[in-house]
Amino acid sequence: MENFSWRLRLAGAAVHLYTASGSVLGLLIVLAAIEGHVETALWLVLATLFIDGTDGMLARRARVKQTIPWFDGARMDDIVDYLTYVFAPVVLLWTTDRLPGGAIGWVLAALPLLASCYQFCRVDAKTDDHYFLGFPSYWNVVAFYAIVLDVGTTGVGIALAVLTVLVFVPVKYVYPSRTRLLRSLNLALAATWLVSYAVLLVQYPDPHPVVVVLSLAYLAYYFGVSTWLTVAGSRRRAGSAEAVQRG
């Protein structure tokens, strides 16, 4: 058994604590939403995005699976992600009146919660080649644009319904920090999008159209390249299967 220095073990524990801090931020998002501090809530959402985008890299560098093998960091990451990517954003949509009133609003609020419960429990939600299978529960992004772009309840309702369906459609979505194909480009664009998030929030409630277009362009790229990679991968597999049959 390999021996690890106490510094490396301590670094691994610190990374796990870093990931776990997202759960506290999730609580703060909910409290800010309930108290009507919308901008504060959205800044906290940005903080959770940054943590989630960097903790995996830090965990691999600190070799947490080897130094603390009895602790399941992946499970903790899923718990934190559900709180910050799903539950807290739905609360934020509710408290900012972005959902219709009455039973329809309750149903629409329930859709992301239930669909993401299903997705987070799928063993293949993250594929072996480092993609997300099905829409990867970016409900925090939905809430951000709904508020910053002042989207009405009808538009938000349609978005929630459509994206809920996409959770179950087996499109392979890019995992920016891990998908090998176009990794450098994906990381650069994802970082640029985070900057655009901050700029739009600074400009809120009057975002500049150019920043809006640039920000939304990344979403178009993300969905477009994910769909293209899925179709291309299906064609390659079909071609390989046909070649095997011929052989």
Kinemage of the C-alpha trace (Angstrom):
@kinemage 1
@onewidth
@group {chain A} dominant
@subgroup {mainchain}
@vectorlist {calphas} color= white
{ca met a 1} P 0.000 0.000 0.000
{ca glu a 2} L 1.341 3.377 -0.982
{ca asn a 3} L 2.086 5.775 1.848
{ca phe a 4} L 1.026 9.384 1.447
{ca ser a 5} L 2.386 12.396 3.276
{ca trp a 6} L 0.189 14.136 5.798
{ca arg a 7} L 0.308 17.229 3.568
{ca leu a 8} L -1.262 15.368 0.661
{ca arg a 9} L -3.922 13.856 2.915
{ca leu a 10} L -4.654 17.281 4.370
{ca ala a 11} L -4.906 18.699 0.846
{ca gly a 12} L -7.438 15.991 -0.018
{ca ala a 13} L -9.515 16.792 3.054
{ca ala a 14} L -9.404 20.489 2.147
{ca val a 15} L -10.684 19.723 -1.353
{ca his a 16} L -13.590 17.746 0.094
{ca leu a 17} L -14.380 20.662 2.417
{ca tyr a 18} L -14.208 22.997 -0.590
{ca thr a 19} L -16.801 20.882 -2.395
{ca ala a 20} L -18.969 20.636 0.733
{ca ser a 21} L -18.988 24.437 1.076
{ca gly a 22} L -21.350 24.470 -1.889
{ca ser a 23} L -24.076 23.059 0.348
{ca val a 24} L -23.780 26.093 2.618
{ca leu a 25} L -23.940 28.389 -0.398
{ca gly a 26} L -27.070 26.511 -1.479
{ca leu a 27} L -28.696 27.385 1.835
{ca leu a 28} L -27.627 31.011 1.471
{ca ile a 29} L -29.149 31.117 -2.034
{ca val a 30} L -32.469 29.898 -0.657
{ca leu a 31} L -32.385 32.383 2.221
{ca ala a 32} L -31.470 35.262 -0.108
{ca ala a 33} L -34.299 34.254 -2.453
{ca ile a 34} L -36.848 34.133 0.367
{ca glu a 35} L -35.707 37.506 1.667
{ca gly a 36} L -35.948 39.070 -1.805
{ca his a 37} L -32.214 39.623 -2.288
{ca val a 38} L -32.193 38.429 -5.878
{ca glu a 39} L -28.815 39.803 -6.929
{ca thr a 40} L -27.151 38.311 -3.863
{ca ala a 41} L -28.702 34.955 -4.688
{ca leu a 42} L -27.393 35.105 -8.258
{ca trp a 43} L -23.873 36.020 -7.112
{ca leu a 44} L -23.975 33.012 -4.808
{ca val a 45} L -25.074 30.875 -7.755
{ca leu a 46} L -21.988 32.077 -9.621
{ca ala a 47} L -19.842 31.088 -6.649
{ca thr a 48} L -21.290 27.560 -6.710
{ca leu a 49} L -20.616 27.330 -10.442
{ca phe a 50} L -16.993 28.276 -9.856
{ca ile a 51} L -16.586 25.733 -7.064
{ca asp a 52} L -18.194 22.970 -9.113
{ca gly a 53} L -16.021 23.839 -12.085
{ca thr a 54} L -12.771 23.637 -10.140
{ca asp a 55} L -13.182 21.073 -7.359
{ca gly a 56} L -12.840 18.065 -9.659
{ca met a 57} L -9.507 19.298 -11.005
{ca leu a 58} L -8.279 19.937 -7.464
{ca ala a 59} L -9.503 16.519 -6.320
{ca arg a 60} L -7.579 14.764 -9.086
{ca arg a 61} L -4.458 16.770 -8.309
{ca ala a 62} L -4.728 15.937 -4.582
{ca arg a 63} L -5.424 12.277 -5.470
{ca val a 64} L -8.339 12.148 -3.045
{ca lys a 65} L -9.438 8.668 -4.132
{ca gln a 66} L -6.086 7.291 -3.042
{ca thr a 67} L -5.387 9.453 0.006
{ca ile a 68} L -8.910 9.231 1.504
{ca pro a 69} L -10.310 6.042 -0.059
{ca trp a 70} L -13.072 5.579 2.527
{ca phe a 71} L -14.781 8.874 1.597
{ca asp a 72} L -17.025 9.042 -1.488
{ca gly a 73} L -16.368 12.493 -2.912
{ca ala a 74} L -18.434 11.790 -6.035
{ca arg a 75} L -21.528 11.132 -3.944
{ca met a 76} L -20.995 14.329 -1.985
{ca asp a 77} L -20.548 16.236 -5.230
{ca asp a 78} L -23.895 14.912 -6.478
{ca ile a 79} L -25.633 15.943 -3.240
{ca val a 80} L -24.185 19.446 -3.416
{ca asp a 81} L -24.992 19.730 -7.130
{ca tyr a 82} L -28.616 18.754 -6.526
{ca leu a 83} L -28.928 21.463 -3.886
{ca thr a 84} L -27.231 24.192 -5.921
{ca tyr a 85} L -28.146 23.262 -9.503
{ca val a 86} L -31.709 22.093 -8.873
{ca phe a 87} L -33.359 22.803 -5.541
{ca ala a 88} L -32.079 26.329 -4.832
{ca pro a 89} L -32.733 27.567 -8.424
{ca val a 90} L -36.320 26.285 -8.300
{ca val a 91} L -36.831 28.167 -5.031
{ca leu a 92} L -35.371 31.259 -6.700
{ca leu a 93} L -37.757 30.929 -9.642
{ca trp a 94} L -40.652 30.563 -7.227
{ca thr a 95} L -39.798 33.539 -5.026
{ca thr a 96} L -39.229 35.828 -8.019
{ca asp a 97} L -42.668 34.987 -9.451
{ca arg a 98} L -41.219 33.404 -12.589
{ca leu a 99} L -43.678 30.517 -12.328
{ca pro a 100} L -47.419 30.660 -12.993
{ca gly a 101} L -49.745 30.694 -10.035
{ca gly a 102} L -51.909 27.823 -8.901
{ca ala a 103} L -51.558 24.155 -9.736
{ca ile a 104} L -49.646 24.774 -12.977
{ca gly a 105} L -46.912 26.571 -11.055
{ca trp a 106} L -46.619 23.700 -8.588
{ca val a 107} L -46.358 21.177 -11.405
{ca leu a 108} L -43.722 23.196 -13.246
{ca ala a 109} L -41.706 23.589 -10.033
{ca ala a 110} L -41.900 19.848 -9.465
{ca leu a 111} L -40.682 18.898 -12.951
{ca pro a 112} L -36.979 19.818 -12.491
{ca leu a 113} L -36.944 18.359 -8.981
{ca leu a 114} L -38.323 14.990 -10.058
{ca ala a 115} L -36.428 14.754 -13.368
{ca ser a 116} L -33.147 15.577 -11.660
{ca cys a 117} L -33.796 13.007 -8.912
{ca tyr a 118} L -33.990 10.455 -11.725
{ca gln a 119} L -30.924 11.780 -13.508
{ca phe a 120} L -28.688 12.037 -10.454
{ca cys a 121} L -29.423 8.399 -9.617
{ca arg a 122} L -28.583 7.037 -13.067
{ca val a 123} L -25.308 5.140 -13.020
{ca asp a 124} L -24.615 6.325 -16.570
{ca ala a 125} L -25.493 9.986 -16.003
{ca lys a 126} L -21.784 10.659 -16.519
{ca thr a 127} L -20.510 8.435 -19.302
{ca asp a 128} L -17.198 6.584 -19.340
{ca asp a 129} L -15.927 8.968 -22.034
{ca his a 130} L -16.799 11.969 -19.849
{ca tyr a 131} L -20.075 13.348 -21.153
{ca phe a 132} L -23.373 14.038 -19.421
{ca leu a 133} L -26.182 11.804 -20.684
{ca gly a 134} L -29.358 13.867 -21.049
{ca phe a 135} L -29.777 17.545 -20.222
{ca pro a 136} L -27.428 17.960 -17.242
{ca ser a 137} L -29.802 19.741 -14.846
{ca tyr a 138} L -28.510 23.251 -15.432
{ca trp a 139} L -31.570 24.731 -13.731
{ca asn a 140} L -29.353 27.378 -12.126
{ca val a 141} L -28.585 28.674 -15.617
{ca val a 142} L -32.303 28.680 -16.438
{ca ala a 143} L -33.057 30.689 -13.303
{ca phe a 144} L -30.253 33.139 -14.076
{ca tyr a 145} L -31.505 33.980 -17.566
{ca ala a 146} L -35.138 34.008 -16.470
{ca ile a 147} L -34.343 36.736 -13.949
{ca val a 148} L -31.660 38.739 -15.766
{ca leu a 149} L -33.546 38.770 -19.078
{ca asp a 150} L -36.902 39.238 -17.337
{ca val a 151} L -38.514 36.217 -18.995
{ca gly a 152} L -42.244 35.901 -18.334
{ca thr a 153} L -43.966 32.965 -16.686
{ca thr a 154} L -45.036 31.468 -20.022
{ca gly a 155} L -41.496 31.442 -21.390
{ca val a 156} L -40.096 29.997 -18.171
{ca gly a 157} L -42.815 27.350 -18.090
{ca ile a 158} L -42.056 26.265 -21.661
{ca ala a 159} L -38.324 26.148 -20.920
{ca leu a 160} L -38.857 23.996 -17.831
{ca ala a 161} L -41.138 21.595 -19.696
{ca val a 162} L -38.862 21.236 -22.722
{ca leu a 163} L -35.668 20.840 -20.703
{ca thr a 164} L -37.341 18.293 -18.439
{ca val a 165} L -38.075 16.176 -21.507
{ca leu a 166} L -34.439 16.597 -22.627
{ca val a 167} L -33.272 15.074 -19.335
{ca phe a 168} L -34.609 11.761 -20.684
{ca val a 169} L -33.343 12.154 -24.267
{ca pro a 170} L -29.957 10.364 -24.599
{ca val a 171} L -27.974 13.248 -26.043
{ca lys a 172} L -24.390 13.346 -24.755
{ca tyr a 173} L -23.665 16.830 -23.432
{ca val a 174} L -20.149 18.177 -23.129
{ca tyr a 175} L -18.570 17.976 -19.681
{ca pro a 176} L -16.395 21.109 -20.115
{ca ser a 177} L -13.664 20.193 -17.639
{ca arg a 178} L -13.368 16.532 -18.666
{ca thr a 179} L -14.584 15.882 -22.237
{ca arg a 180} L -11.369 15.290 -24.180
{ca leu a 181} L -12.564 16.412 -27.609
{ca leu a 182} L -12.195 20.194 -28.004
{ca arg a 183} L -11.317 20.373 -24.300
{ca ser a 184} L -9.196 23.531 -24.470
{ca leu a 185} L -11.823 25.352 -26.522
{ca asn a 186} L -14.639 24.189 -24.243
{ca leu a 187} L -12.791 25.314 -21.128
{ca ala a 188} L -11.990 28.709 -22.640
{ca leu a 189} L -15.576 29.277 -23.739
{ca ala a 190} L -16.966 28.119 -20.389
{ca ala a 191} L -14.651 30.562 -18.578
{ca thr a 192} L -15.739 33.341 -20.932
{ca trp a 193} L -19.366 32.495 -20.212
{ca leu a 194} L -18.743 32.799 -16.464
{ca val a 195} L -17.303 36.259 -17.084
{ca ser a 196} L -20.385 37.181 -19.134
{ca tyr a 197} L -22.548 35.969 -16.237
{ca ala a 198} L -20.772 38.378 -13.891
{ca val a 199} L -21.010 41.263 -16.380
{ca leu a 200} L -24.725 40.698 -16.931
{ca leu a 201} L -25.284 40.620 -13.205
{ca val a 202} L -23.370 43.872 -12.736
{ca gln a 203} L -25.539 45.411 -15.476
{ca tyr a 204} L -28.781 44.015 -14.019
{ca pro a 205} L -31.586 45.017 -14.496
{ca asp a 206} L -30.469 46.621 -17.788
{ca pro a 207} L -28.103 44.146 -19.470
{ca his a 208} L -26.292 45.329 -22.580
{ca pro a 209} L -27.592 43.574 -25.734
{ca val a 210} L -24.072 42.734 -26.940
{ca val a 211} L -23.239 40.958 -23.677
{ca val a 212} L -26.569 39.131 -23.824
{ca val a 213} L -25.883 37.911 -27.365
{ca leu a 214} L -22.350 36.785 -26.497
{ca ser a 215} L -23.607 34.973 -23.422
{ca leu a 216} L -26.407 33.211 -25.277
{ca ala a 217} L -24.012 32.344 -28.108
{ca tyr a 218} L -22.157 30.062 -25.731
{ca leu a 219} L -25.391 28.225 -24.910
{ca ala a 220} L -26.060 27.791 -28.627
{ca tyr a 221} L -22.526 26.454 -29.081
{ca tyr a 222} L -22.883 24.109 -26.108
{ca phe a 223} L -26.145 22.570 -27.298
{ca gly a 224} L -24.955 22.532 -30.906
{ca val a 225} L -21.624 20.819 -30.314
{ca ser a 226} L -23.217 18.337 -27.890
{ca thr a 227} L -25.811 17.361 -30.500
{ca trp a 228} L -23.171 17.149 -33.234
{ca leu a 229} L -20.910 14.924 -31.128
{ca thr a 230} L -23.842 12.655 -30.264
{ca val a 231} L -24.875 12.263 -33.916
{ca ala a 232} L -21.278 11.762 -35.058
{ca gly a 233} L -20.724 9.165 -32.361
{ca ser a 234} L -23.879 7.277 -33.352
{ca arg a 235} L -22.755 7.224 -36.970
{ca arg a 236} L -19.329 5.902 -36.019
{ca arg a 237} L -20.850 3.132 -33.911
{ca ala a 238} L -23.270 2.228 -36.702
{ca gly a 239} L -20.408 2.134 -39.186
{ca ser a 240} L -18.315 -0.062 -36.894
{ca ala a 241} L -21.226 -2.454 -36.343
{ca glu a 242} L -21.817 -2.693 -40.101
{ca ala a 243} L -18.126 -3.354 -40.697
{ca val a 244} L -18.172 -6.163 -38.102
{ca gln a 245} L -21.239 -7.737 -39.724
{ca arg a 246} L -19.581 -7.625 -43.136
{ca gly a 247} L -16.430 -9.115 -41.731
